[in-house]
Amino acid sequence: MTGLIEARFPASLEFLFDPAPYKVGYGGRGSGKSWGFARALLILAAQKPLRILCARETQKSIAESVHRLLSDQIALLGLGEFYEIQEAGIYGKNGSDFTFAGIRQQNITSIKSYEGVDICWVEEAQIVTKRSWEVLIPTIRKPGAEIWVSFNPDLETDDTYQRFVVNPPKGAVVRAINFSDNPWFSDGLREKMLHLKATDNNAYRNIWLGECRTLVEGAIYHDELIRAREENRICGVPFDGAALVETWWDLGILDPTAIWFVQRVGREIHLIDYYENSGQPITHYFGVLAKKDYPYSVHRLPHDAEAREKGTGKSLADLFRANGLPISIGKRLGVDERINAGKSMFPRCWFDQNKCKEGIRMLSNYRQQINKTLDEFTANAVHDFASHGADAFGEGAIAEEARSVSKPVRFAAEFAR
């Protein structure tokens, strides 16, 4: 492209124009991170042909991507004649292109199509899971390729925060960016920021200063997790060779499958391991069970494990049985019943802080829906990336509740006269 592109940037985003394998911007609201990342990518792609992937954890439609943000910046930069904006992509006259994808929805075959990407921008990266990073990062391997990461931190235990802020990879440029770094921070946003600071300092520090919170806002197991940490029940919980292991499952086909590995030691419930993946056949999970080599007692499956596939006429439960795996099928119950059972069971639970790290993250992120009109939480749970680990936990809690119900005592007596 010839000619001069005039664009203003906060000094805090200058690092975007210097080569680095990872460029990470994190912080609170109003910092200008998202529009700055979008603007920088459009300018770089106008200067030379670049293949750019705009990724996020999940993307069910193009409306959930940064497509609209890039389109708006194209207009503001006066690049409407250079870029062709299509429904599913954006294309430059020099051969540059922007594509959009949800990482979680990719399998090994589809992710390989991104091997030639020059820059991958992961937006709203705070919710990207460990598994998704492990799928994406090895794919962006073209010489000189870069991964750009922008996010507002949520929990300190989130994999993105640990991966790029606490333990950044070699060569990464990591910048904390907040509203104070934005010369064009609006009066309207400032008024909202000051109001929150005056009314809820903890929320202000997370939302506007980008500080991590202990639990996600509206966390369903908020009190239970705080108490577990206070009582040091999130710690090292070793495998007990004298106890059998049972597993608690949430089964997914397009959604993730989550598995908790659990032992009972006296009255205590020891959650010693956790595994989650998606896009894998059920035989993959059988392999996981075998590799962990625990002495299993029973595998607790949700009620839909008995649903039969139209093509084969078999259910997932049938496949467990065919592989000699003992199972127990749960009842068809509502989400609220699983949550209540989980809350009742929580005081007896001990979590291994390392092997269950991802599972604890799911419980910490499992939250209530919010009524945006009334700006208040509802009684319903959000169905998102955290639901599957939480539902598997609830499946086990329902089973534990059934075990705890006292059975009627039978007796016989003789009365002497």
Backbone torsions as a table, in degrees:
resi	resn	phi	psi	omega
1	MET	NA	137.4	176.2
2	THR	-105.3	161.2	-179.5
3	GLY	101.8	174.3	-175.3
4	LEU	-108.1	128.9	175.0
5	ILE	-99.5	120.2	178.7
6	GLU	-98.7	122.5	-178.7
7	ALA	-148.9	142.5	178.3
8	ARG	-103.4	141.1	179.9
9	PHE	-137.1	145.4	168.4
10	PRO	-64.3	145.0	178.9
11	ALA	-58.7	-26.6	-178.5
12	SER	-65.0	-16.5	-178.7
13	LEU	-104.2	10.2	-179.2
14	GLU	-59.8	-30.5	-177.4
15	PHE	-62.4	-17.7	-179.3
16	LEU	-65.6	-19.9	-176.4
17	PHE	-98.3	4.1	176.3
18	ASP	-109.0	138.1	-177.3
19	PRO	-60.6	137.3	174.8
20	ALA	-165.3	144.2	-179.2
21	PRO	-65.9	-31.1	177.2
22	TYR	-133.9	132.6	174.5
23	LYS	-124.8	117.1	-170.8
24	VAL	-123.1	123.1	174.2
25	GLY	-121.1	121.9	-179.2
26	TYR	-136.4	154.3	179.3
27	GLY	156.7	-162.9	-173.5
28	GLY	-90.2	-176.5	-178.2
29	ARG	-68.2	151.2	174.5
30	GLY	81.4	9.9	-177.8
31	SER	-83.8	-17.5	-177.5
32	GLY	84.1	14.9	-177.9
33	LYS	-59.8	-52.8	-171.7
34	SER	-64.3	-49.2	-179.0
35	TRP	-69.2	-29.6	177.4
36	GLY	-67.7	-43.6	176.7
37	PHE	-61.6	-45.6	-179.5
38	ALA	-61.7	-45.7	-178.5
39	ARG	-63.0	-44.0	-179.6
40	ALA	-63.2	-41.6	179.9
41	LEU	-64.6	-41.3	179.4
42	LEU	-63.9	-38.7	179.4
43	ILE	-68.6	-46.2	179.9
44	LEU	-62.6	-40.8	-178.5
45	ALA	-72.9	-19.7	175.4
46	ALA	-80.2	-23.2	-178.4
47	GLN	-82.8	-31.1	177.2
48	LYS	-155.9	156.9	-177.8
49	PRO	-63.3	123.5	178.4
50	LEU	-133.4	142.0	173.0
51	ARG	-102.1	116.5	-172.1
52	ILE	-120.9	126.2	175.3
53	LEU	-103.7	124.9	176.5
54	CYS	-103.9	108.5	-171.3
55	ALA	-117.0	159.8	173.3
56	ARG	-151.9	172.7	-176.3
57	GLU	-60.2	-53.7	176.9
58	THR	-131.7	148.0	177.3
59	GLN	-148.3	100.2	-179.2
60	LYS	-85.2	-18.5	176.4
61	SER	-153.0	163.2	-179.3
62	ILE	-64.0	-22.5	179.0
63	ALA	-65.8	-22.1	-180.0
64	GLU	-86.7	-1.1	-177.1
65	SER	-96.5	-174.7	176.7
66	VAL	-91.0	16.5	179.9
67	HIS	-55.8	-46.8	-178.5
68	ARG	-66.1	-40.8	179.2
69	LEU	-61.2	-44.8	178.2
70	LEU	-64.5	-40.5	179.6
71	SER	-62.1	-42.2	178.1
72	ASP	-63.3	-41.3	-179.8
73	GLN	-68.7	-32.3	175.4
74	ILE	-59.6	-43.6	178.7
75	ALA	-65.8	-44.2	-178.2
76	LEU	-66.3	-31.4	179.5
77	LEU	-86.0	-4.7	-179.3
78	GLY	71.2	33.7	-177.3
79	LEU	-107.5	22.5	-177.7
80	GLY	-63.1	-29.4	179.2
81	GLU	-81.4	-20.5	-178.0
82	PHE	-87.5	-39.6	-177.1
83	TYR	-100.7	135.9	173.0
84	GLU	-100.6	117.9	-177.5
85	ILE	-96.1	113.2	175.8
86	GLN	-108.3	170.9	-174.1
87	GLU	-61.4	-39.6	-174.9
88	ALA	-110.5	1.7	-178.2
89	GLY	-164.5	167.8	177.8
90	ILE	-129.5	132.6	-170.7
91	TYR	-130.7	134.1	178.2
92	GLY	-95.7	155.5	-179.1
93	LYS	-66.2	-20.1	179.6
94	ASN	-90.0	4.2	179.9
95	GLY	102.7	-5.2	176.2
96	SER	-65.5	148.3	175.7
97	ASP	-147.6	147.4	176.8
98	PHE	-115.3	124.0	174.9
99	THR	-119.6	164.8	-170.7
100	PHE	-134.7	135.4	-177.1
101	ALA	-156.4	152.5	169.9
102	GLY	-94.6	127.4	-174.7
103	ILE	-66.0	-42.4	-175.2
104	ARG	-61.4	-28.1	-177.0
105	GLN	-82.6	-3.1	-176.4
106	GLN	-87.5	143.3	169.5
107	ASN	-108.0	179.5	-174.9
108	ILE	-59.2	-38.5	-178.4
109	THR	-68.3	-48.7	-176.3
110	SER	-70.1	-33.7	-177.8
111	ILE	-68.0	-25.9	179.8
112	LYS	-65.4	-20.1	179.3
113	SER	-68.7	-10.6	-179.2
114	TYR	-101.1	11.2	-177.4
115	GLU	-62.6	-26.0	-178.2
116	GLY	-91.2	11.0	-178.3
117	VAL	-68.1	137.5	176.2
118	ASP	-85.6	-41.9	179.9
119	ILE	-137.8	130.8	172.5
120	CYS	-113.3	119.8	177.5
121	TRP	-103.3	119.0	177.2
122	VAL	-105.9	110.3	-178.3
123	GLU	-98.9	154.7	-176.0
124	GLU	50.9	46.5	-170.8
125	ALA	-74.9	-6.7	-178.1
126	GLN	-61.2	-24.2	-177.9
127	ILE	-100.7	1.7	178.9
128	VAL	-68.3	130.4	-174.4
129	THR	-85.4	165.4	177.1
130	LYS	-57.2	-45.3	-179.9
131	ARG	-60.3	-41.6	-178.7
132	SER	-65.5	-42.1	177.0
133	TRP	-62.2	-39.6	-178.4
134	GLU	-69.0	-23.2	174.0
135	VAL	-80.5	-43.9	-172.5
136	LEU	-75.5	-50.3	-169.8
137	ILE	-56.4	-46.4	179.9
138	PRO	-65.4	-18.7	-178.6
139	THR	-77.0	-33.2	-178.4
140	ILE	-85.0	79.5	-170.7
141	ARG	-126.0	9.5	174.6
142	LYS	-61.0	138.6	178.5
143	PRO	-52.7	126.7	-179.4
144	GLY	83.7	0.6	-179.4
145	ALA	-67.0	151.7	-177.6
146	GLU	-127.9	149.7	171.9
147	ILE	-116.0	120.5	178.1
148	TRP	-102.3	134.2	-175.8
149	VAL	-129.4	124.3	176.4
150	SER	-129.8	136.0	-178.8
151	PHE	-166.3	157.7	170.2
152	ASN	-101.5	114.4	-175.3
153	PRO	-57.8	147.0	175.6
154	ASP	-119.2	-83.1	-180.0
155	LEU	-102.2	143.8	178.9
156	GLU	-64.2	-26.1	-179.0
157	THR	-81.1	-8.6	179.5
158	ASP	-58.0	139.6	-175.1
159	ASP	-60.8	-38.4	-179.4
160	THR	-61.7	-44.1	-179.8
161	TYR	-65.3	-44.0	178.8
162	GLN	-65.0	-41.0	-174.1
163	ARG	-70.7	-37.5	-171.6
164	PHE	-112.9	-21.1	-179.0
165	VAL	-105.0	-51.1	-178.1
166	VAL	-73.4	-45.3	-178.5
167	ASN	-130.3	68.9	-175.0
168	PRO	-64.8	144.6	179.0
169	PRO	-70.2	162.5	-178.2
170	LYS	-58.8	132.9	177.6
171	GLY	85.2	-3.5	-177.7
172	ALA	-72.2	141.2	171.8
173	VAL	-106.9	115.4	-173.2
174	VAL	-119.1	126.2	-177.8
175	ARG	-129.4	129.9	169.1
176	ALA	-84.0	124.3	-174.3
177	ILE	-130.6	125.3	-178.0
178	ASN	-130.2	-179.9	-177.5
179	PHE	-57.8	-30.0	-179.7
180	SER	-66.9	-15.6	178.1
181	ASP	-93.4	-1.3	-176.4
182	ASN	-103.3	106.4	-179.0
183	PRO	-63.8	-17.8	-176.2
184	TRP	-109.9	25.6	176.4
185	PHE	-60.6	123.1	-169.8
186	SER	-78.2	157.3	177.3
187	ASP	-64.4	-35.1	179.2
188	GLY	-63.4	-44.2	177.6
189	LEU	-67.4	-37.1	179.6
190	ARG	-62.1	-40.1	179.3
191	GLU	-62.4	-42.6	178.5
192	LYS	-66.1	-40.1	179.9
193	MET	-62.8	-46.1	-178.5
194	LEU	-67.0	-34.5	178.6
195	HIS	-65.2	-45.0	179.7
196	LEU	-66.4	-37.7	179.0
197	LYS	-60.5	-37.7	-178.4
198	ALA	-77.2	-25.7	-173.3
199	THR	-105.9	-26.8	-178.0
200	ASP	-152.6	87.9	-173.7
201	ASN	-63.7	-35.4	179.5
202	ASN	-64.7	-45.0	177.8
203	ALA	-64.9	-38.7	177.9
204	TYR	-58.8	-44.7	-176.9
205	ARG	-66.6	-32.5	176.9
206	ASN	-77.5	-50.8	-172.4
207	ILE	-72.8	-41.3	-173.7
208	TRP	-102.7	-25.5	178.7
209	LEU	-104.0	-6.2	176.6
210	GLY	71.8	22.9	177.4
211	GLU	-82.5	145.2	-179.7
212	CYS	-69.4	146.1	172.0
213	ARG	-104.9	160.5	-179.0
214	THR	-69.5	-41.3	-179.7
215	LEU	-136.3	151.0	178.5
216	VAL	-64.0	148.7	179.5
217	GLU	-62.3	132.0	-178.9
218	GLY	79.3	17.7	-178.9
219	ALA	-58.6	129.3	-177.6
220	ILE	-67.9	-37.3	179.9
221	TYR	-101.9	34.7	-176.7
222	HIS	-56.1	-58.9	-176.2
223	ASP	-65.2	-37.6	-177.3
224	GLU	-66.7	-40.9	179.9
225	LEU	-70.2	-39.1	177.4
226	ILE	-61.7	-44.3	-179.6
227	ARG	-65.3	-39.4	179.7
228	ALA	-62.0	-38.5	177.9
229	ARG	-70.5	-41.5	179.2
230	GLU	-62.0	-34.6	-178.4
231	GLU	-92.1	7.8	177.7
232	ASN	57.9	39.2	176.7
233	ARG	-94.0	1.2	169.2
234	ILE	-109.8	99.0	-167.2
235	CYS	-158.5	-160.5	172.5
236	GLY	-81.0	119.0	-179.9
237	VAL	-122.6	93.0	-174.7
238	PRO	-72.5	157.0	173.8
239	PHE	-63.8	132.6	178.6
240	ASP	-99.0	111.4	-176.1
241	GLY	-64.3	-13.9	-178.9
242	ALA	-91.2	-2.6	-176.0
243	ALA	-122.3	143.9	175.3
244	LEU	-76.6	163.4	-179.7
245	VAL	-114.4	131.8	169.5
246	GLU	-113.4	157.1	-179.4
247	THR	-118.3	146.5	177.1
248	TRP	-117.4	128.4	-169.1
249	TRP	-119.9	148.7	158.3
250	ASP	-125.8	119.3	-173.1
251	LEU	-94.7	133.1	177.0
252	GLY	-132.8	150.7	173.3
253	ILE	-104.0	-65.2	172.1
254	LEU	-83.3	-33.5	176.6
255	ASP	-81.6	167.4	178.5
256	PRO	-67.2	154.5	168.2
257	THR	-105.2	131.1	-177.4
258	ALA	-120.9	142.0	-178.6
259	ILE	-136.7	126.2	169.2
260	TRP	-100.5	141.2	176.2
261	PHE	-110.7	122.9	-164.7
262	VAL	-132.8	141.5	171.1
263	GLN	-125.9	149.1	172.9
264	ARG	-105.6	124.8	177.9
265	VAL	-124.0	101.2	-172.2
266	GLY	63.7	-129.3	177.4
267	ARG	-86.2	-9.3	-176.5
268	GLU	-82.9	146.7	175.3
269	ILE	-110.9	113.7	-177.0
270	HIS	-100.2	113.2	175.1
271	LEU	-92.0	101.4	-167.8
272	ILE	-97.1	-13.0	-176.1
273	ASP	-162.1	161.9	-179.5
274	TYR	-151.2	143.3	175.9
275	TYR	-143.4	141.6	178.1
276	GLU	-146.9	141.5	175.9
277	ASN	-158.9	171.9	178.3
278	SER	-146.5	160.9	178.8
279	GLY	70.7	18.6	-177.4
280	GLN	-114.1	146.9	174.9
281	PRO	-70.4	162.5	-177.0
282	ILE	-62.3	-26.9	178.4
283	THR	-63.5	-27.1	176.4
284	HIS	-61.2	-41.8	-177.4
285	TYR	-73.7	-30.7	173.0
286	PHE	-62.0	-38.4	177.3
287	GLY	-64.8	-37.0	177.5
288	VAL	-63.2	-44.5	178.6
289	LEU	-58.7	-44.6	-178.0
290	ALA	-66.6	-40.8	-177.7
291	LYS	-65.7	-37.4	179.7
292	LYS	-70.2	-25.7	170.7
293	ASP	57.4	38.8	173.5
294	TYR	-83.3	155.1	172.9
295	PRO	-82.5	101.2	-171.3
296	TYR	-85.6	144.7	174.3
297	SER	-102.3	-48.6	-178.0
298	VAL	-158.9	150.6	176.5
299	HIS	-113.0	114.7	-174.5
300	ARG	-91.1	115.7	-175.0
301	LEU	-110.6	151.3	175.9
302	PRO	-71.3	166.1	-174.1
303	HIS	-58.8	-32.0	-175.7
304	ASP	-74.6	-1.1	174.8
305	ALA	-64.7	-19.9	179.5
306	GLU	-87.0	-5.2	180.0
307	ALA	-66.4	132.2	-176.2
308	ARG	-94.4	137.8	177.7
309	GLU	-75.3	142.1	-178.4
310	LYS	-64.6	-37.5	-175.3
311	GLY	-70.1	-43.8	-174.1
312	THR	-101.6	-22.0	-175.3
313	GLY	75.5	6.4	-179.9
314	LYS	-110.3	156.6	177.7
315	SER	-107.1	167.7	175.2
316	LEU	-63.0	-35.7	177.4
317	ALA	-60.4	-38.4	177.5
318	ASP	-60.9	-38.8	-179.2
319	LEU	-68.2	-37.1	174.3
320	PHE	-60.3	-48.2	-177.6
321	ARG	-63.1	-40.3	-179.4
322	ALA	-64.5	-25.0	178.4
323	ASN	-95.3	11.2	175.6
324	GLY	71.8	25.3	-178.1
325	LEU	-99.1	119.5	-179.7
326	PRO	-69.4	131.6	-175.9
327	ILE	-129.2	160.2	171.7
328	SER	-133.7	128.2	-177.0
329	ILE	-97.7	126.8	-179.1
330	GLY	-76.8	167.0	178.1
331	LYS	-79.8	157.8	175.1
332	ARG	-81.0	102.2	-176.6
333	LEU	-127.0	163.6	179.7
334	GLY	-78.9	163.0	179.2
335	VAL	-59.6	-39.3	-177.7
336	ASP	-63.6	-33.2	178.6
337	GLU	-69.4	-37.9	176.5
338	ARG	-65.9	-39.7	-180.0
339	ILE	-65.3	-46.2	-179.9
340	ASN	-61.7	-40.5	178.0
341	ALA	-65.6	-39.3	178.1
342	GLY	-62.7	-42.3	179.0
343	LYS	-64.4	-38.6	179.7
344	SER	-67.9	-35.5	-177.0
345	MET	-80.0	-25.9	-169.8
346	PHE	-52.1	-41.9	-178.1
347	PRO	-61.2	-17.1	179.6
348	ARG	-97.1	-0.1	-172.6
349	CYS	-93.1	136.3	172.4
350	TRP	-121.1	129.8	-174.9
351	PHE	-113.8	131.5	172.5
352	ASP	-72.5	120.7	-171.6
353	GLN	-68.5	-20.3	-179.7
354	ASN	-96.1	-58.5	-176.7
355	LYS	-69.2	-24.3	179.3
356	CYS	-103.9	15.6	-176.0
357	LYS	-55.3	-45.3	-179.1
358	GLU	-70.4	-36.6	177.4
359	GLY	-66.1	-40.5	176.3
360	ILE	-62.3	-38.0	177.6
361	ARG	-61.4	-39.5	179.2
362	MET	-65.7	-43.6	177.6
363	LEU	-64.5	-35.7	-179.9
364	SER	-69.9	-29.2	-178.4
365	ASN	-95.4	-7.6	179.7
366	TYR	-70.9	118.2	-167.3
367	ARG	-140.2	167.8	178.5
368	GLN	-79.9	150.4	171.7
369	GLN	-69.3	154.2	177.9
370	ILE	-116.7	136.0	173.4
371	ASN	-83.2	104.3	-173.5
372	LYS	-66.0	-28.4	179.7
373	THR	-68.4	-43.6	-178.5
374	LEU	-93.2	-9.3	-178.3
375	ASP	54.7	49.6	177.7
376	GLU	-147.2	158.4	-178.0
377	PHE	-78.2	146.4	175.2
378	THR	-100.9	179.0	179.7
379	ALA	-82.8	-7.0	-175.8
380	ASN	-87.7	151.6	178.2
381	ALA	-92.2	143.6	175.5
382	VAL	-72.6	135.1	174.3
383	HIS	-97.4	104.9	179.7
384	ASP	-149.3	-157.6	-175.3
385	PHE	-58.1	-27.6	-176.5
386	ALA	-84.6	-12.3	-172.4
387	SER	-65.5	-34.4	-170.1
388	HIS	-71.7	-44.6	175.1
389	GLY	-64.0	-38.5	179.3
390	ALA	-69.2	-37.6	178.7
391	ASP	-67.7	-37.8	176.8
392	ALA	-63.8	-40.5	176.2
393	PHE	-61.2	-43.7	178.9
394	GLY	-65.1	-33.9	177.4
395	GLU	-61.5	-43.7	177.4
396	GLY	-66.7	-36.6	-179.5
397	ALA	-65.2	-38.6	177.3
398	ILE	-63.1	-42.6	178.6
399	ALA	-64.5	-39.2	179.8
400	GLU	-66.8	-36.6	178.3
401	GLU	-63.2	-41.1	179.7
402	ALA	-66.2	-35.8	178.6
403	ARG	-65.5	-31.4	-173.0
404	SER	-83.6	-11.4	-179.4
405	VAL	-68.9	125.3	-178.4
406	SER	-67.4	134.5	175.9
407	LYS	-86.0	148.6	178.4
408	PRO	-63.3	139.9	-178.2
409	VAL	-90.1	126.6	177.0
410	ARG	-95.0	139.4	177.7
411	PHE	-149.9	156.7	176.0
412	ALA	-129.2	144.9	-178.3
413	ALA	-144.7	149.5	173.0
414	GLU	-113.2	137.0	-179.5
415	PHE	-114.5	120.0	179.0
416	ALA	-84.2	143.6	178.2
417	ARG	-114.5	NA	NA
